[in-house]
Amino acid sequence: MGILPAENRFAEHMEKFMGMALALAAKAASLGETPVGAVVVQGGSVLGTGYNRVEIDKDPIAHAEIVALREAARITGDWRLPDVTVYVTLEPCIMCAAAMLHARVKRLVFGARDDRWGAVGSLFDLSHDPRLNHEFEVISGFMEAESQQLLRDFFSGLRKTT
C-alpha cells in the first residue's frame, strides 16, 4: 500500500477506524448478518456507523455503508459528504459505491476485495469512472486479512449448519 511517513497520522486513524468497522462487522455476524461494518469519518470524528441489517430489517438496501452514510447525513444535515472517509470491511457493491458517489465522499478505505460484487476495483470501478461527475480516492486491502477472516468464519459456520 505504501503509506509515506508524512501520512503516519492518517495511518493511525486508519487502524482505529477500520478496527471500529471490524467490530461492527463482528456484531453483524453475531446477529446472523453477513459480517460487514462501516464507519464514516470527518476530521477524525465519527459521523456515522453501520453494519449489515438486510435480514434484521428485511430491507435489501440496508448494507453497512448505506446505514452509515444515512447516519452521517442526518448528523451533518446534508446529503453531501465531501470531506468524509468511509471505512468498510468489504469492497462496496454497485449500490454502495453509487451512494458514495452521490454523497461526494472524499475517500474510501476497505479491507477485503469482493470478486463477485465489488464495484471499486474488482468487478467494476465506479470510483474512477470518467463518465461520472465525481471520483473518490480508494485505499484497498487495508486490514484485509482480518476482514477476510470474519467472512470466512461466518460462511464456514453457515455451511456447518446446513
mmCIF file of the C-alpha atoms, coordinates in Angstrom:
data_MODEL
# 
_entry.id   MODEL 
# 
loop_
_atom_site.group_PDB 
_atom_site.id 
_atom_site.type_symbol 
_atom_site.label_atom_id 
_atom_site.label_alt_id 
_atom_site.label_comp_id 
_atom_site.label_asym_id 
_atom_site.label_entity_id 
_atom_site.label_seq_id 
_atom_site.pdbx_PDB_ins_code 
_atom_site.Cartn_x 
_atom_site.Cartn_y 
_atom_site.Cartn_z 
_atom_site.occupancy 
_atom_site.B_iso_or_equiv 
_atom_site.pdbx_formal_charge 
_atom_site.auth_seq_id 
_atom_site.auth_comp_id 
_atom_site.auth_asym_id 
_atom_site.auth_atom_id 
_atom_site.pdbx_PDB_model_num 
ATOM 1   C CA . MET A 1 1   ? 0.000   0.000   0.000   1.00 0.00 ? 1   MET A CA 1 
ATOM 2   C CA . GLY A 1 2   ? 2.922   2.369   0.583   1.00 0.00 ? 2   GLY A CA 1 
ATOM 3   C CA . ILE A 1 3   ? 1.960   4.873   3.268   1.00 0.00 ? 3   ILE A CA 1 
ATOM 4   C CA . LEU A 1 4   ? 4.568   7.635   3.401   1.00 0.00 ? 4   LEU A CA 1 
ATOM 5   C CA . PRO A 1 5   ? 5.983   8.918   6.741   1.00 0.00 ? 5   PRO A CA 1 
ATOM 6   C CA . ALA A 1 6   ? 4.108   12.214  6.320   1.00 0.00 ? 6   ALA A CA 1 
ATOM 7   C CA . GLU A 1 7   ? 0.899   10.193  6.288   1.00 0.00 ? 7   GLU A CA 1 
ATOM 8   C CA . ASN A 1 8   ? 1.575   8.371   9.562   1.00 0.00 ? 8   ASN A CA 1 
ATOM 9   C CA . ARG A 1 9   ? -1.163  10.312  11.377  1.00 0.00 ? 9   ARG A CA 1 
ATOM 10  C CA . PHE A 1 10  ? -3.675  9.246   8.762   1.00 0.00 ? 10  PHE A CA 1 
ATOM 11  C CA . ALA A 1 11  ? -2.375  5.662   9.021   1.00 0.00 ? 11  ALA A CA 1 
ATOM 12  C CA . GLU A 1 12  ? -3.008  5.694   12.778  1.00 0.00 ? 12  GLU A CA 1 
ATOM 13  C CA . HIS A 1 13  ? -6.549  6.897   12.134  1.00 0.00 ? 13  HIS A CA 1 
ATOM 14  C CA . MET A 1 14  ? -6.984  4.180   9.537   1.00 0.00 ? 14  MET A CA 1 
ATOM 15  C CA . GLU A 1 15  ? -6.214  1.452   12.061  1.00 0.00 ? 15  GLU A CA 1 
ATOM 16  C CA . LYS A 1 16  ? -8.529  2.960   14.672  1.00 0.00 ? 16  LYS A CA 1 
ATOM 17  C CA . PHE A 1 17  ? -11.493 3.411   12.348  1.00 0.00 ? 17  PHE A CA 1 
ATOM 18  C CA . MET A 1 18  ? -11.037 0.137   10.470  1.00 0.00 ? 18  MET A CA 1 
ATOM 19  C CA . GLY A 1 19  ? -10.896 -1.540  13.883  1.00 0.00 ? 19  GLY A CA 1 
ATOM 20  C CA . MET A 1 20  ? -14.289 0.010   14.621  1.00 0.00 ? 20  MET A CA 1 
ATOM 21  C CA . ALA A 1 21  ? -15.613 -1.257  11.278  1.00 0.00 ? 21  ALA A CA 1 
ATOM 22  C CA . LEU A 1 22  ? -14.329 -4.758  12.079  1.00 0.00 ? 22  LEU A CA 1 
ATOM 23  C CA . ALA A 1 23  ? -16.089 -4.669  15.465  1.00 0.00 ? 23  ALA A CA 1 
ATOM 24  C CA . LEU A 1 24  ? -19.324 -3.648  13.719  1.00 0.00 ? 24  LEU A CA 1 
ATOM 25  C CA . ALA A 1 25  ? -18.866 -6.482  11.217  1.00 0.00 ? 25  ALA A CA 1 
ATOM 26  C CA . ALA A 1 26  ? -18.443 -8.934  14.096  1.00 0.00 ? 26  ALA A CA 1 
ATOM 27  C CA . LYS A 1 27  ? -21.670 -7.605  15.614  1.00 0.00 ? 27  LYS A CA 1 
ATOM 28  C CA . ALA A 1 28  ? -23.445 -8.183  12.295  1.00 0.00 ? 28  ALA A CA 1 
ATOM 29  C CA . ALA A 1 29  ? -22.164 -11.765 12.234  1.00 0.00 ? 29  ALA A CA 1 
ATOM 30  C CA . SER A 1 30  ? -23.384 -12.365 15.780  1.00 0.00 ? 30  SER A CA 1 
ATOM 31  C CA . LEU A 1 31  ? -26.856 -11.289 14.617  1.00 0.00 ? 31  LEU A CA 1 
ATOM 32  C CA . GLY A 1 32  ? -26.803 -13.614 11.605  1.00 0.00 ? 32  GLY A CA 1 
ATOM 33  C CA . GLU A 1 33  ? -25.970 -10.890 9.086   1.00 0.00 ? 33  GLU A CA 1 
ATOM 34  C CA . THR A 1 34  ? -23.148 -11.006 6.563   1.00 0.00 ? 34  THR A CA 1 
ATOM 35  C CA . PRO A 1 35  ? -20.241 -9.504  8.528   1.00 0.00 ? 35  PRO A CA 1 
ATOM 36  C CA . VAL A 1 36  ? -19.699 -6.088  7.008   1.00 0.00 ? 36  VAL A CA 1 
ATOM 37  C CA . GLY A 1 37  ? -19.147 -2.955  9.070   1.00 0.00 ? 37  GLY A CA 1 
ATOM 38  C CA . ALA A 1 38  ? -18.728 0.681   8.021   1.00 0.00 ? 38  ALA A CA 1 
ATOM 39  C CA . VAL A 1 39  ? -17.637 3.910   9.679   1.00 0.00 ? 39  VAL A CA 1 
ATOM 40  C CA . VAL A 1 40  ? -17.939 7.418   8.199   1.00 0.00 ? 40  VAL A CA 1 
ATOM 41  C CA . VAL A 1 41  ? -15.309 9.842   9.495   1.00 0.00 ? 41  VAL A CA 1 
ATOM 42  C CA . GLN A 1 42  ? -14.689 13.540  9.030   1.00 0.00 ? 42  GLN A CA 1 
ATOM 43  C CA . GLY A 1 43  ? -11.685 15.285  10.537  1.00 0.00 ? 43  GLY A CA 1 
ATOM 44  C CA . GLY A 1 44  ? -11.065 12.458  12.982  1.00 0.00 ? 44  GLY A CA 1 
ATOM 45  C CA . SER A 1 45  ? -14.674 12.406  14.237  1.00 0.00 ? 45  SER A CA 1 
ATOM 46  C CA . VAL A 1 46  ? -17.124 9.593   13.600  1.00 0.00 ? 46  VAL A CA 1 
ATOM 47  C CA . LEU A 1 47  ? -20.260 10.855  11.845  1.00 0.00 ? 47  LEU A CA 1 
ATOM 48  C CA . GLY A 1 48  ? -21.927 7.524   11.173  1.00 0.00 ? 48  GLY A CA 1 
ATOM 49  C CA . THR A 1 49  ? -21.591 3.809   11.754  1.00 0.00 ? 49  THR A CA 1 
ATOM 50  C CA . GLY A 1 50  ? -23.367 0.824   10.342  1.00 0.00 ? 50  GLY A CA 1 
ATOM 51  C CA . TYR A 1 51  ? -23.359 -2.898  9.877   1.00 0.00 ? 51  TYR A CA 1 
ATOM 52  C CA . ASN A 1 52  ? -25.364 -5.072  7.530   1.00 0.00 ? 52  ASN A CA 1 
ATOM 53  C CA . ARG A 1 53  ? -29.032 -5.136  8.558   1.00 0.00 ? 53  ARG A CA 1 
ATOM 54  C CA . VAL A 1 54  ? -30.598 -6.740  5.488   1.00 0.00 ? 54  VAL A CA 1 
ATOM 55  C CA . GLU A 1 55  ? -32.047 -9.722  7.359   1.00 0.00 ? 55  GLU A CA 1 
ATOM 56  C CA . ILE A 1 56  ? -32.903 -7.856  10.563  1.00 0.00 ? 56  ILE A CA 1 
ATOM 57  C CA . ASP A 1 57  ? -34.729 -5.030  8.785   1.00 0.00 ? 57  ASP A CA 1 
ATOM 58  C CA . LYS A 1 58  ? -35.959 -7.141  5.833   1.00 0.00 ? 58  LYS A CA 1 
ATOM 59  C CA . ASP A 1 59  ? -34.508 -4.342  3.699   1.00 0.00 ? 59  ASP A CA 1 
ATOM 60  C CA . PRO A 1 60  ? -32.463 -5.108  0.562   1.00 0.00 ? 60  PRO A CA 1 
ATOM 61  C CA . ILE A 1 61  ? -30.574 -1.810  0.796   1.00 0.00 ? 61  ILE A CA 1 
ATOM 62  C CA . ALA A 1 62  ? -29.653 -1.962  4.495   1.00 0.00 ? 62  ALA A CA 1 
ATOM 63  C CA . HIS A 1 63  ? -25.973 -2.518  3.720   1.00 0.00 ? 63  HIS A CA 1 
ATOM 64  C CA . ALA A 1 64  ? -23.405 -1.295  6.245   1.00 0.00 ? 64  ALA A CA 1 
ATOM 65  C CA . GLU A 1 65  ? -22.288 1.588   4.030   1.00 0.00 ? 65  GLU A CA 1 
ATOM 66  C CA . ILE A 1 66  ? -25.842 2.823   3.411   1.00 0.00 ? 66  ILE A CA 1 
ATOM 67  C CA . VAL A 1 67  ? -26.686 2.696   7.118   1.00 0.00 ? 67  VAL A CA 1 
ATOM 68  C CA . ALA A 1 68  ? -23.512 4.637   7.994   1.00 0.00 ? 68  ALA A CA 1 
ATOM 69  C CA . LEU A 1 69  ? -23.972 7.225   5.214   1.00 0.00 ? 69  LEU A CA 1 
ATOM 70  C CA . ARG A 1 70  ? -27.587 7.835   6.262   1.00 0.00 ? 70  ARG A CA 1 
ATOM 71  C CA . GLU A 1 71  ? -26.492 8.463   9.850   1.00 0.00 ? 71  GLU A CA 1 
ATOM 72  C CA . ALA A 1 72  ? -23.715 10.815  8.700   1.00 0.00 ? 72  ALA A CA 1 
ATOM 73  C CA . ALA A 1 73  ? -26.179 12.748  6.537   1.00 0.00 ? 73  ALA A CA 1 
ATOM 74  C CA . ARG A 1 74  ? -28.554 13.104  9.500   1.00 0.00 ? 74  ARG A CA 1 
ATOM 75  C CA . ILE A 1 75  ? -25.725 14.300  11.749  1.00 0.00 ? 75  ILE A CA 1 
ATOM 76  C CA . THR A 1 76  ? -24.460 16.888  9.241   1.00 0.00 ? 76  THR A CA 1 
ATOM 77  C CA . GLY A 1 77  ? -27.884 17.884  7.966   1.00 0.00 ? 77  GLY A CA 1 
ATOM 78  C CA . ASP A 1 78  ? -26.721 17.429  4.388   1.00 0.00 ? 78  ASP A CA 1 
ATOM 79  C CA . TRP A 1 79  ? -26.698 14.548  1.934   1.00 0.00 ? 79  TRP A CA 1 
ATOM 80  C CA . ARG A 1 80  ? -23.427 15.842  0.511   1.00 0.00 ? 80  ARG A CA 1 
ATOM 81  C CA . LEU A 1 81  ? -20.473 14.488  2.469   1.00 0.00 ? 81  LEU A CA 1 
ATOM 82  C CA . PRO A 1 82  ? -17.478 15.856  0.535   1.00 0.00 ? 82  PRO A CA 1 
ATOM 83  C CA . ASP A 1 83  ? -14.864 15.707  3.293   1.00 0.00 ? 83  ASP A CA 1 
ATOM 84  C CA . VAL A 1 84  ? -15.502 12.232  4.675   1.00 0.00 ? 84  VAL A CA 1 
ATOM 85  C CA . THR A 1 85  ? -13.620 8.977   4.600   1.00 0.00 ? 85  THR A CA 1 
ATOM 86  C CA . VAL A 1 86  ? -15.659 5.790   4.605   1.00 0.00 ? 86  VAL A CA 1 
ATOM 87  C CA . TYR A 1 87  ? -14.048 2.746   6.238   1.00 0.00 ? 87  TYR A CA 1 
ATOM 88  C CA . VAL A 1 88  ? -15.632 -0.576  5.349   1.00 0.00 ? 88  VAL A CA 1 
ATOM 89  C CA . THR A 1 89  ? -14.544 -4.165  5.828   1.00 0.00 ? 89  THR A CA 1 
ATOM 90  C CA . LEU A 1 90  ? -15.627 -5.380  2.377   1.00 0.00 ? 90  LEU A CA 1 
ATOM 91  C CA . GLU A 1 91  ? -15.300 -3.730  -1.024  1.00 0.00 ? 91  GLU A CA 1 
ATOM 92  C CA . PRO A 1 92  ? -18.580 -1.892  -1.694  1.00 0.00 ? 92  PRO A CA 1 
ATOM 93  C CA . CYS A 1 93  ? -21.132 -3.244  -4.136  1.00 0.00 ? 93  CYS A CA 1 
ATOM 94  C CA . ILE A 1 94  ? -22.523 -1.208  -7.026  1.00 0.00 ? 94  ILE A CA 1 
ATOM 95  C CA . MET A 1 95  ? -25.316 0.262   -4.892  1.00 0.00 ? 95  MET A CA 1 
ATOM 96  C CA . CYS A 1 96  ? -22.994 1.329   -2.087  1.00 0.00 ? 96  CYS A CA 1 
ATOM 97  C CA . ALA A 1 97  ? -20.328 2.703   -4.425  1.00 0.00 ? 97  ALA A CA 1 
ATOM 98  C CA . ALA A 1 98  ? -23.029 4.714   -6.208  1.00 0.00 ? 98  ALA A CA 1 
ATOM 99  C CA . ALA A 1 99  ? -24.255 6.065   -2.856  1.00 0.00 ? 99  ALA A CA 1 
ATOM 100 C CA . MET A 1 100 ? -20.697 7.208   -2.108  1.00 0.00 ? 100 MET A CA 1 
ATOM 101 C CA . LEU A 1 101 ? -20.546 8.929   -5.493  1.00 0.00 ? 101 LEU A CA 1 
ATOM 102 C CA . HIS A 1 102 ? -23.850 10.688  -4.881  1.00 0.00 ? 102 HIS A CA 1 
ATOM 103 C CA . ALA A 1 103 ? -22.725 11.776  -1.413  1.00 0.00 ? 103 ALA A CA 1 
ATOM 104 C CA . ARG A 1 104 ? -19.463 13.084  -2.905  1.00 0.00 ? 104 ARG A CA 1 
ATOM 105 C CA . VAL A 1 105 ? -17.263 11.241  -0.383  1.00 0.00 ? 105 VAL A CA 1 
ATOM 106 C CA . LYS A 1 106 ? -13.576 12.069  -0.472  1.00 0.00 ? 106 LYS A CA 1 
ATOM 107 C CA . ARG A 1 107 ? -12.051 8.691   0.294   1.00 0.00 ? 107 ARG A CA 1 
ATOM 108 C CA . LEU A 1 108 ? -12.843 5.020   0.798   1.00 0.00 ? 108 LEU A CA 1 
ATOM 109 C CA . VAL A 1 109 ? -10.706 2.614   2.817   1.00 0.00 ? 109 VAL A CA 1 
ATOM 110 C CA . PHE A 1 110 ? -11.737 -1.026  2.581   1.00 0.00 ? 110 PHE A CA 1 
ATOM 111 C CA . GLY A 1 111 ? -10.455 -4.401  3.715   1.00 0.00 ? 111 GLY A CA 1 
ATOM 112 C CA . ALA A 1 112 ? -11.402 -7.453  1.661   1.00 0.00 ? 112 ALA A CA 1 
ATOM 113 C CA . ARG A 1 113 ? -11.933 -7.467  -2.085  1.00 0.00 ? 113 ARG A CA 1 
ATOM 114 C CA . ASP A 1 114 ? -15.221 -8.785  -3.424  1.00 0.00 ? 114 ASP A CA 1 
ATOM 115 C CA . ASP A 1 115 ? -14.740 -10.531 -6.764  1.00 0.00 ? 115 ASP A CA 1 
ATOM 116 C CA . ARG A 1 116 ? -18.484 -11.208 -7.122  1.00 0.00 ? 116 ARG A CA 1 
ATOM 117 C CA . TRP A 1 117 ? -19.954 -7.779  -6.290  1.00 0.00 ? 117 TRP A CA 1 
ATOM 118 C CA . GLY A 1 118 ? -17.058 -5.345  -5.834  1.00 0.00 ? 118 GLY A CA 1 
ATOM 119 C CA . ALA A 1 119 ? -17.598 -2.017  -7.561  1.00 0.00 ? 119 ALA A CA 1 
ATOM 120 C CA . VAL A 1 120 ? -14.404 -0.121  -6.743  1.00 0.00 ? 120 VAL A CA 1 
ATOM 121 C CA . GLY A 1 121 ? -11.821 -2.243  -8.499  1.00 0.00 ? 121 GLY A CA 1 
ATOM 122 C CA . SER A 1 122 ? -12.772 -5.916  -8.572  1.00 0.00 ? 122 SER A CA 1 
ATOM 123 C CA . LEU A 1 123 ? -15.785 -6.288  -10.848 1.00 0.00 ? 123 LEU A CA 1 
ATOM 124 C CA . PHE A 1 124 ? -16.281 -2.594  -11.711 1.00 0.00 ? 124 PHE A CA 1 
ATOM 125 C CA . ASP A 1 125 ? -14.574 0.643   -10.728 1.00 0.00 ? 125 ASP A CA 1 
ATOM 126 C CA . LEU A 1 126 ? -17.174 3.309   -10.141 1.00 0.00 ? 126 LEU A CA 1 
ATOM 127 C CA . SER A 1 127 ? -14.754 5.333   -8.013  1.00 0.00 ? 127 SER A CA 1 
ATOM 128 C CA . HIS A 1 128 ? -12.797 6.495   -11.077 1.00 0.00 ? 128 HIS A CA 1 
ATOM 129 C CA . ASP A 1 129 ? -15.230 6.300   -13.977 1.00 0.00 ? 129 ASP A CA 1 
ATOM 130 C CA . PRO A 1 130 ? -14.677 9.373   -16.208 1.00 0.00 ? 130 PRO A CA 1 
ATOM 131 C CA . ARG A 1 131 ? -18.313 9.251   -17.325 1.00 0.00 ? 131 ARG A CA 1 
ATOM 132 C CA . LEU A 1 132 ? -19.481 10.150  -13.810 1.00 0.00 ? 132 LEU A CA 1 
ATOM 133 C CA . ASN A 1 133 ? -19.478 13.566  -12.140 1.00 0.00 ? 133 ASN A CA 1 
ATOM 134 C CA . HIS A 1 134 ? -17.374 12.612  -9.112  1.00 0.00 ? 134 HIS A CA 1 
ATOM 135 C CA . GLU A 1 135 ? -14.402 10.458  -8.183  1.00 0.00 ? 135 GLU A CA 1 
ATOM 136 C CA . PHE A 1 136 ? -13.108 9.353   -4.808  1.00 0.00 ? 136 PHE A CA 1 
ATOM 137 C CA . GLU A 1 137 ? -9.785  8.061   -3.583  1.00 0.00 ? 137 GLU A CA 1 
ATOM 138 C CA . VAL A 1 138 ? -9.647  4.347   -2.765  1.00 0.00 ? 138 VAL A CA 1 
ATOM 139 C CA . ILE A 1 139 ? -7.269  2.596   -0.393  1.00 0.00 ? 139 ILE A CA 1 
ATOM 140 C CA . SER A 1 140 ? -7.882  -1.128  -0.771  1.00 0.00 ? 140 SER A CA 1 
ATOM 141 C CA . GLY A 1 141 ? -6.700  -4.131  1.170   1.00 0.00 ? 141 GLY A CA 1 
ATOM 142 C CA . PHE A 1 142 ? -6.293  -2.328  4.486   1.00 0.00 ? 142 PHE A CA 1 
ATOM 143 C CA . MET A 1 143 ? -6.573  -4.891  7.317   1.00 0.00 ? 143 MET A CA 1 
ATOM 144 C CA . GLU A 1 144 ? -7.594  -7.297  4.597   1.00 0.00 ? 144 GLU A CA 1 
ATOM 145 C CA . ALA A 1 145 ? -6.676  -10.477 6.475   1.00 0.00 ? 145 ALA A CA 1 
ATOM 146 C CA . GLU A 1 146 ? -8.910  -9.570  9.435   1.00 0.00 ? 146 GLU A CA 1 
ATOM 147 C CA . SER A 1 147 ? -11.791 -8.668  7.119   1.00 0.00 ? 147 SER A CA 1 
ATOM 148 C CA . GLN A 1 148 ? -11.436 -11.895 5.132   1.00 0.00 ? 148 GLN A CA 1 
ATOM 149 C CA . GLN A 1 149 ? -11.268 -13.986 8.297   1.00 0.00 ? 149 GLN A CA 1 
ATOM 150 C CA . LEU A 1 150 ? -14.596 -12.613 9.557   1.00 0.00 ? 150 LEU A CA 1 
ATOM 151 C CA . LEU A 1 151 ? -16.207 -13.524 6.252   1.00 0.00 ? 151 LEU A CA 1 
ATOM 152 C CA . ARG A 1 152 ? -14.604 -16.992 6.137   1.00 0.00 ? 152 ARG A CA 1 
ATOM 153 C CA . ASP A 1 153 ? -15.666 -17.787 9.688   1.00 0.00 ? 153 ASP A CA 1 
ATOM 154 C CA . PHE A 1 154 ? -19.217 -16.591 9.066   1.00 0.00 ? 154 PHE A CA 1 
ATOM 155 C CA . PHE A 1 155 ? -19.751 -18.554 5.851   1.00 0.00 ? 155 PHE A CA 1 
ATOM 156 C CA . SER A 1 156 ? -17.982 -21.621 7.238   1.00 0.00 ? 156 SER A CA 1 
ATOM 157 C CA . GLY A 1 157 ? -20.417 -21.544 10.155  1.00 0.00 ? 157 GLY A CA 1 
ATOM 158 C CA . LEU A 1 158 ? -23.360 -21.307 7.774   1.00 0.00 ? 158 LEU A CA 1 
ATOM 159 C CA . ARG A 1 159 ? -22.156 -24.331 5.807   1.00 0.00 ? 159 ARG A CA 1 
ATOM 160 C CA . LYS A 1 160 ? -21.865 -26.362 9.002   1.00 0.00 ? 160 LYS A CA 1 
ATOM 161 C CA . THR A 1 161 ? -25.492 -25.683 9.931   1.00 0.00 ? 161 THR A CA 1 
ATOM 162 C CA . THR A 1 162 ? -26.940 -26.622 6.524   1.00 0.00 ? 162 THR A CA 1 
# 
